[in-house]
Amino acid sequence: MPETSPELPLRYPFPAGRMGTPPPLVHWAREHQPVCPVVLPSGDSAWMITNKDDIATVFTDRRFSRELAFHGAPRIVGDDTTAVQGSIFNLDPPDHTRVRRVVAPYYSRSATERHREMVTKLIHTTLDEIADGPNPTDLVKSFAASLPPAIACALLKVRPDMAGAFVNSFSVQTAFRNTPASLAAASTTIAKFSRRIIDSRRHDDVADRDDPIGALLTAYENGTLSEAELHGTASYLVVVGVGSLVSPLATGPLTLLLHGDQLRQCRDNPKLWARAAEEVLRYHHNGVLGLPRIAAEDVDLHGVTIRRGDAVCATMLGATWDPAYYRDPAKFDIHRMENADPTFGAGPHFCLGVHQARMILAIAYQALFERFADLELAVPEHEISFDQDSMFILPSSLLVTWNT
């Protein structure tokens, strides 16, 4: 906690907590200013919401809108994924419901399980490359950053050779120090990428369209989706398929290495890997400040009037570290009974990929620590720094070593 009350409005990004834990300002705001004014890097103003009940309200109350694809909408830095026309990310019901219905079957628990073998093979291929590469290795680059694009391309039936420009542009979109112009250029590149994906699939037989991109294309052809919804949602599925995994694939191994007793318990009892993945998701989430929503009318919350048109950001770490719901939230505990559901949101936009994320992380953690049984940090803990330029909670690098 800050020793003195900080000056308001807070300026985002905030100084980070220790080893990827939430910034102390998030805890201060929850206790002292639950509807807290912040200034975003773009210069736009927003209200930050930090406790679990209020976050659930913002996510489920129709007075808060996700429709941000309009000129002049508040942005974190510039025209990022919230500016994409037609994306399921930027739609409210009933349009959101109609588009989500097209792709939801491919993200169910049973659909996710059908991909377990393929995902496992891709993870082991990545580990083979690590084993054949330099030792020590930077696990951020060799594991956390390289694995998600491979999995996303496989699940969406996108040719891996097409993904390079997208990955670079996505990195631009998630960095605080980039200019609005560079973000706009990156958004244009991602839009072109999604069009290439769609164009490459147009002549597929019906049997070859049994995947989210194929389903979107078929829905567009039968009039269920507009062209903007087809391309915007295809782009979003690639973005979320990559971006949502990079952070936990880095913070998870680091945090387990720093809690060796719990790592040993996972190795002794493989059923605990799923619990470890759950606790990593609760403990770190992906980022600090969620992307904005817009108040569709005046809303009074904790004595503060959020005016119609105001931006509201709900920090998931506020929910998953809320001491009213999580006992001793600062303790990393794979045996915790409370789950990480709040990290996936709530309401209509509850994360499509919740089952995929949980499955992939559990497999990846187990495979990594079984393949490299004596994996350890190659630098002292105090030398590990976190990327201050990324919207994601991410070590700048994570050097690890093992006996060959």
C-alpha positions as CSV (number, residue, x, y, z in Angstrom):
1,M,0.0,0.0,0.0
2,P,1.2,3.6,-0.7
3,E,2.3,5.2,2.6
4,T,0.4,8.4,1.7
5,S,-2.7,8.9,-0.4
6,P,-1.7,9.3,-4.0
7,E,-2.6,12.3,-6.1
8,L,-5.8,11.9,-8.1
9,P,-6.4,11.2,-10.8
10,L,-4.1,8.2,-10.9
11,R,-1.9,8.0,-14.0
12,Y,-1.8,4.6,-15.7
13,P,0.4,2.5,-16.0
14,F,1.0,2.0,-12.2
15,P,4.2,0.9,-10.5
16,A,4.1,-2.9,-10.4
17,G,3.9,-5.1,-7.3
18,R,6.6,-7.6,-6.5
19,M,7.1,-10.5,-9.0
20,G,4.1,-9.7,-11.2
21,T,1.7,-9.1,-8.4
22,P,-0.9,-6.3,-8.6
23,P,0.3,-2.7,-8.2
24,P,-0.2,-1.4,-4.7
25,L,-2.3,1.4,-6.1
26,V,-5.0,-1.2,-7.0
27,H,-5.2,-2.3,-3.4
28,W,-5.2,1.3,-2.2
29,A,-8.1,2.2,-4.6
30,R,-10.2,-0.8,-3.5
31,E,-9.9,0.3,0.1
32,H,-10.1,4.1,-0.3
33,Q,-11.5,5.0,-3.7
34,P,-13.5,2.1,-5.2
35,V,-14.6,4.3,-8.1
36,C,-11.2,5.9,-8.8
37,P,-10.4,8.4,-11.5
38,V,-7.5,7.5,-13.8
39,V,-5.8,9.0,-16.8
40,L,-4.8,6.6,-19.5
41,P,-1.6,6.8,-21.6
42,S,-3.7,8.2,-24.5
43,G,-4.7,11.1,-22.3
44,D,-8.3,9.8,-22.0
45,S,-10.0,9.7,-18.6
46,A,-11.7,6.7,-17.1
47,W,-13.0,5.4,-13.8
48,M,-11.2,2.4,-12.4
49,I,-13.3,-0.2,-10.5
50,T,-11.5,-2.5,-8.1
51,N,-13.8,-4.7,-6.1
52,K,-15.4,-7.9,-7.2
53,D,-19.0,-7.0,-6.7
54,D,-18.7,-3.7,-8.6
55,I,-16.7,-5.4,-11.4
56,A,-19.5,-7.9,-11.8
57,T,-22.0,-5.1,-12.0
58,V,-20.0,-3.4,-14.8
59,F,-19.8,-6.6,-16.7
60,T,-23.4,-7.7,-16.4
61,D,-25.3,-4.4,-16.3
62,R,-26.6,-3.3,-19.7
63,R,-26.0,0.3,-18.7
64,F,-22.3,-0.3,-19.5
65,S,-21.5,-0.9,-23.2
66,R,-18.7,-2.6,-25.0
67,E,-19.5,-0.8,-28.3
68,L,-16.3,1.2,-28.6
69,A,-15.7,1.0,-32.4
70,F,-16.6,4.7,-32.9
71,H,-14.4,7.7,-33.6
72,G,-13.3,9.4,-30.4
73,A,-14.0,6.4,-28.1
74,P,-11.6,6.2,-25.2
75,R,-8.6,4.1,-25.7
76,I,-5.7,2.9,-23.6
77,V,-3.1,4.2,-26.0
78,G,-4.7,4.4,-29.5
79,D,-6.8,2.5,-32.0
80,D,-6.3,-1.1,-30.6
81,T,-8.7,-4.1,-30.7
82,T,-11.5,-2.0,-29.2
83,A,-11.6,0.0,-32.5
84,V,-12.3,-2.9,-34.7
85,Q,-15.7,-2.7,-36.4
86,G,-17.9,-5.8,-36.1
87,S,-15.7,-7.7,-33.6
88,I,-17.6,-9.7,-31.1
89,F,-15.4,-8.0,-28.5
90,N,-17.1,-4.6,-29.4
91,L,-20.7,-5.8,-29.7
92,D,-23.5,-5.6,-27.1
93,P,-26.5,-8.0,-27.1
94,P,-28.4,-8.8,-29.2
95,D,-25.7,-8.5,-31.9
96,H,-23.1,-10.0,-29.6
97,T,-25.4,-12.9,-28.8
98,R,-26.0,-13.6,-32.5
99,V,-22.3,-13.7,-33.3
100,R,-21.3,-15.6,-30.2
101,R,-23.8,-18.3,-31.0
102,V,-21.9,-19.0,-34.2
103,V,-18.5,-19.7,-32.6
104,A,-19.4,-20.8,-29.0
105,P,-19.8,-24.5,-29.8
106,Y,-16.0,-24.6,-30.7
107,Y,-15.1,-23.4,-27.3
108,S,-17.2,-25.7,-25.1
109,R,-15.5,-28.1,-22.7
110,S,-16.1,-31.1,-24.9
111,A,-14.8,-29.3,-28.0
112,T,-11.7,-28.2,-26.1
113,E,-11.0,-31.8,-25.0
114,R,-11.1,-33.0,-28.6
115,H,-8.0,-30.8,-29.2
116,R,-6.0,-32.1,-26.2
117,E,-3.8,-34.5,-28.2
118,M,-3.0,-31.8,-30.8
119,V,-2.2,-29.2,-28.2
120,T,0.0,-31.7,-26.3
121,K,2.0,-32.4,-29.4
122,L,2.5,-28.7,-30.2
123,I,3.7,-28.1,-26.6
124,H,6.2,-31.0,-26.8
125,T,7.4,-29.7,-30.2
126,T,8.2,-26.4,-28.5
127,L,10.0,-28.2,-25.7
128,D,12.0,-30.1,-28.2
129,E,13.1,-26.8,-29.7
130,I,14.1,-25.5,-26.3
131,A,16.1,-28.7,-25.5
132,D,18.0,-28.3,-28.8
133,G,18.6,-24.6,-28.3
134,P,20.7,-22.6,-25.9
135,N,21.0,-23.4,-22.3
136,P,20.2,-21.1,-20.4
137,T,17.2,-20.1,-22.4
138,D,14.8,-17.1,-22.1
139,L,11.5,-18.8,-21.3
140,V,9.6,-15.7,-22.3
141,K,10.8,-15.9,-25.9
142,S,11.3,-19.7,-26.3
143,F,8.1,-20.8,-24.5
144,A,5.6,-18.1,-23.6
145,A,5.8,-16.1,-26.8
146,S,6.4,-18.9,-29.3
147,L,3.8,-21.4,-28.2
148,P,0.5,-19.4,-28.3
149,P,0.7,-18.5,-32.1
150,A,1.4,-22.2,-32.9
151,I,-1.6,-23.3,-30.9
152,A,-3.9,-20.5,-32.2
153,C,-3.0,-21.2,-35.8
154,A,-3.7,-25.0,-35.3
155,L,-7.1,-24.4,-33.6
156,L,-8.2,-21.9,-36.2
157,K,-6.7,-23.7,-39.2
158,V,-4.5,-20.8,-40.1
159,R,-1.3,-21.5,-42.0
160,P,1.6,-20.8,-39.5
161,D,3.6,-19.0,-42.2
162,M,0.9,-16.3,-42.3
163,A,1.2,-15.4,-38.6
164,G,4.5,-13.5,-38.5
165,A,3.2,-10.0,-39.4
166,F,0.2,-10.5,-37.1
167,V,2.4,-11.4,-34.0
168,N,4.6,-8.3,-34.6
169,S,1.6,-6.0,-35.0
170,F,-0.1,-7.4,-31.9
171,S,3.1,-6.7,-29.9
172,V,2.8,-3.1,-31.0
173,Q,-0.9,-2.9,-30.0
174,T,-0.1,-4.0,-26.4
175,A,2.8,-1.6,-25.7
176,F,2.2,1.6,-23.8
177,R,5.0,3.6,-25.4
178,N,3.9,3.3,-29.0
179,T,2.3,6.2,-30.7
180,P,-1.3,6.3,-31.9
181,A,0.0,6.3,-35.5
182,S,2.0,3.1,-34.9
183,L,-1.0,1.5,-33.3
184,A,-3.3,2.5,-36.2
185,A,-0.7,1.0,-38.6
186,A,-0.6,-2.2,-36.5
187,S,-4.4,-2.4,-36.5
188,T,-4.4,-2.1,-40.3
189,T,-1.9,-4.9,-40.6
190,I,-4.1,-7.1,-38.4
191,A,-7.2,-6.3,-40.4
192,K,-5.3,-7.3,-43.6
193,F,-4.2,-10.5,-41.9
194,S,-7.8,-11.4,-41.0
195,R,-8.8,-10.8,-44.6
196,R,-6.1,-13.1,-45.8
197,I,-7.3,-15.8,-43.4
198,I,-10.8,-15.5,-44.7
199,D,-9.8,-15.4,-48.4
200,S,-7.7,-18.5,-47.9
201,R,-10.7,-20.4,-46.6
202,R,-13.4,-19.3,-49.0
203,H,-13.3,-22.4,-51.2
204,D,-13.1,-24.9,-48.4
205,D,-15.6,-27.8,-48.5
206,V,-18.3,-27.8,-45.8
207,A,-16.4,-30.7,-44.1
208,D,-13.3,-28.5,-43.8
209,R,-15.1,-25.7,-42.1
210,D,-15.6,-27.4,-38.8
211,D,-13.7,-24.7,-36.8
212,P,-14.4,-21.2,-35.6
213,I,-13.1,-19.4,-38.8
214,G,-15.0,-21.8,-41.0
215,A,-18.2,-21.3,-39.0
216,L,-17.9,-17.5,-39.3
217,L,-17.4,-17.8,-43.0
218,T,-20.4,-20.0,-43.4
219,A,-22.5,-17.8,-41.2
220,Y,-21.6,-14.8,-43.4
221,E,-22.5,-16.6,-46.6
222,N,-25.9,-17.5,-45.2
223,G,-26.6,-14.0,-44.1
224,T,-26.3,-14.5,-40.3
225,L,-23.2,-12.2,-40.1
226,S,-22.2,-9.0,-41.8
227,E,-18.9,-8.6,-43.5
228,A,-17.6,-6.4,-40.7
229,E,-18.6,-9.1,-38.1
230,L,-16.9,-11.8,-40.2
231,H,-13.6,-10.0,-40.4
232,G,-13.7,-8.3,-37.0
233,T,-14.5,-11.5,-35.1
234,A,-12.0,-13.6,-37.1
235,S,-9.3,-11.0,-36.1
236,Y,-10.5,-11.1,-32.5
237,L,-10.3,-14.9,-32.2
238,V,-6.6,-14.8,-33.3
239,V,-5.8,-11.9,-31.0
240,V,-7.3,-13.5,-27.9
241,G,-6.0,-16.9,-28.9
242,V,-2.5,-15.6,-28.8
243,G,-2.6,-12.7,-26.3
244,S,-4.4,-14.5,-23.5
245,L,-1.7,-17.2,-23.1
246,V,1.6,-15.3,-23.3
247,S,1.5,-13.9,-19.8
248,P,0.5,-17.0,-17.8
249,L,3.0,-19.1,-19.8
250,A,5.7,-16.8,-18.4
251,T,4.3,-16.0,-14.9
252,G,3.3,-19.5,-14.2
253,P,6.7,-21.2,-14.5
254,L,8.3,-18.3,-12.6
255,T,5.8,-18.4,-9.8
256,L,6.1,-22.2,-9.5
257,L,9.9,-22.0,-9.4
258,L,9.6,-19.4,-6.6
259,H,7.3,-21.8,-4.7
260,G,9.3,-24.9,-4.9
261,D,7.3,-26.8,-2.3
262,Q,4.1,-26.5,-4.3
263,L,6.0,-27.3,-7.5
264,R,7.2,-30.6,-5.9
265,Q,3.6,-31.3,-4.9
266,C,2.5,-31.0,-8.5
267,R,5.3,-33.3,-9.7
268,D,4.3,-35.9,-7.1
269,N,0.5,-35.6,-7.9
270,P,-0.2,-34.7,-11.5
271,K,-3.8,-33.9,-10.7
272,L,-2.5,-30.7,-9.1
273,W,-1.3,-29.2,-12.3
274,A,-4.8,-28.0,-13.1
275,R,-5.0,-26.4,-9.7
276,A,-1.7,-24.7,-10.3
277,A,-2.9,-23.3,-13.6
278,E,-6.1,-22.0,-11.8
279,E,-4.0,-20.3,-9.1
280,V,-1.7,-18.7,-11.6
281,L,-4.7,-17.2,-13.4
282,R,-6.1,-15.8,-10.2
283,Y,-2.7,-14.6,-8.9
284,H,-1.5,-12.8,-12.0
285,H,-4.3,-12.6,-14.5
286,N,-3.0,-11.1,-17.8
287,G,-2.9,-7.4,-17.3
288,V,-3.7,-4.7,-14.7
289,L,-6.3,-2.4,-16.2
290,G,-9.1,-3.8,-18.3
291,L,-10.0,-2.3,-21.6
292,P,-12.7,0.4,-21.3
293,R,-16.5,0.1,-21.3
294,I,-18.8,3.1,-21.8
295,A,-21.6,4.2,-19.5
296,A,-24.8,4.2,-21.6
297,E,-26.5,6.4,-19.0
298,D,-25.7,8.0,-15.7
299,V,-24.8,5.4,-13.0
300,D,-24.3,6.1,-9.3
301,L,-21.8,3.9,-7.6
302,H,-20.3,4.5,-4.1
303,G,-21.5,8.0,-4.1
304,V,-19.8,8.8,-7.5
305,T,-21.9,9.6,-10.5
306,I,-20.5,7.9,-13.6
307,R,-21.8,10.1,-16.4
308,R,-23.3,8.9,-19.6
309,G,-20.3,8.5,-22.0
310,D,-17.7,8.1,-19.3
311,A,-15.2,5.3,-19.7
312,V,-15.0,2.6,-17.0
313,C,-12.1,0.1,-16.6
314,A,-12.6,-2.9,-14.3
315,T,-9.3,-4.5,-13.2
316,M,-9.7,-8.2,-13.0
317,L,-6.9,-8.3,-10.4
318,G,-9.1,-6.2,-8.2
319,A,-11.7,-9.1,-8.3
320,T,-9.2,-12.0,-7.9
321,W,-7.4,-10.3,-5.0
322,D,-10.5,-9.0,-3.3
323,P,-10.1,-10.0,0.4
324,A,-13.9,-10.2,0.8
325,Y,-13.9,-13.2,-1.5
326,Y,-10.3,-14.6,-1.4
327,R,-8.8,-15.5,1.9
328,D,-5.2,-14.2,2.1
329,P,-5.2,-13.2,-1.6
330,A,-1.4,-12.4,-1.5
331,K,-0.6,-16.0,-0.8
332,F,0.0,-18.2,-3.8
333,D,-1.8,-21.4,-3.0
334,I,-2.5,-24.2,-5.4
335,H,-4.8,-25.8,-2.8
336,R,-7.1,-22.7,-2.6
337,M,-10.8,-23.6,-2.8
338,E,-11.8,-20.4,-4.5
339,N,-11.5,-20.6,-8.3
340,A,-10.2,-18.0,-10.8
341,D,-13.5,-17.5,-12.6
342,P,-13.5,-13.7,-12.1
343,T,-10.3,-13.5,-14.2
344,F,-12.4,-14.5,-17.2
345,G,-15.0,-11.8,-16.7
346,A,-18.7,-12.1,-16.3
347,G,-22.0,-11.7,-18.1
348,P,-22.4,-11.8,-21.9
349,H,-18.6,-11.3,-22.5
350,F,-17.5,-14.1,-20.2
351,C,-14.3,-15.4,-21.9
352,L,-15.0,-17.8,-24.8
353,G,-11.7,-19.5,-24.3
354,V,-12.0,-20.3,-20.6
355,H,-11.8,-24.1,-21.1
356,Q,-9.0,-23.8,-23.7
357,A,-6.9,-21.6,-21.4
358,R,-7.2,-23.9,-18.4
359,M,-6.4,-27.0,-20.5
360,I,-3.5,-25.5,-22.3
361,L,-1.8,-24.1,-19.2
362,A,-2.2,-27.3,-17.2
363,I,-0.7,-29.4,-20.0
364,A,2.1,-26.8,-20.6
365,Y,3.2,-26.6,-17.0
366,Q,3.2,-30.3,-16.5
367,A,5.1,-30.9,-19.8
368,L,7.7,-28.2,-19.1
369,F,8.6,-29.4,-15.6
370,E,8.5,-33.1,-16.5
371,R,10.7,-32.6,-19.5
372,F,13.2,-30.4,-17.6
373,A,13.0,-32.0,-14.2
374,D,15.8,-29.9,-12.7
375,L,14.7,-26.6,-14.3
376,E,15.8,-23.6,-12.2
377,L,16.3,-19.9,-12.5
378,A,19.6,-18.9,-14.1
379,V,19.7,-15.6,-12.4
380,P,18.9,-14.5,-8.8
381,E,15.3,-13.6,-8.1
382,H,16.1,-10.0,-7.4
383,E,17.5,-9.6,-11.0
384,I,14.2,-10.5,-12.6
385,S,12.3,-7.5,-13.8
386,F,8.9,-7.1,-15.3
387,D,8.1,-5.4,-18.7
388,Q,6.9,-1.9,-17.8
389,D,5.9,-1.2,-21.4
390,S,3.5,-4.1,-21.9
391,M,-0.2,-4.1,-21.1
392,F,0.4,-7.7,-20.0
393,I,2.0,-8.8,-16.7
394,L,5.2,-10.3,-18.1
395,P,8.8,-10.7,-17.1
396,S,11.2,-8.8,-19.3
397,S,13.0,-12.1,-19.6
398,L,13.0,-15.3,-17.7
399,L,16.4,-17.0,-17.9
400,V,16.3,-20.7,-16.8
401,T,18.8,-23.5,-17.0
402,W,18.8,-27.3,-16.6
403,N,21.2,-30.2,-16.8
404,T,21.4,-31.6,-20.3
